[in-house]
Amino acid sequence: MDFEHLMGLALGEAAKAPGHGDVPVGAVLVDASGQVVAADHNRREELSDPTAHAEMLVLSRAARLAGSWRLDGHTLVVTLEPCAMCAGAAVAARIDRIVYGAADPKAGACWSLYNIPQDARLNHRCDLVAGVLEDRCSELLTSFFRTRR
């Protein structure tokens, strides 16, 4: 699976978020064959929904399309390290792998603050791949927040 290509797609999604005032985070979910089954970006501001993170949106859409909450064999690719809510949702959905670009030292739950996807106390664990196109992912976020300050 070409993680850099998939992260490029997630970055394309992330670039859409500032258009409606959202933090530029994008995600794609791919099945075991590498086919994209869902892609989206943060929409918290747009939808006035605290759960409308890119990861949550793609997991929900893929589950609806599959007709099942179980997303075994899927890989979540996201530009920013998932928070506790999103990491927990990935575990609950039984996805195989989380791939992310930029670390999130303030809210990251896939190594920075917590490691929810690999917590042995949970009934499912996800493989983690960190730092894919990290510089591009970080720059997109830095640029966004620079214009806000």
Summary of the structure (lengths in Angstrom):
residues: 149
radius of gyration: 14.0
end to end distance: 38.0
largest distance: 43.1
contacts: 526
relative contact order: 0.17
helix: 40%
strand: 19%
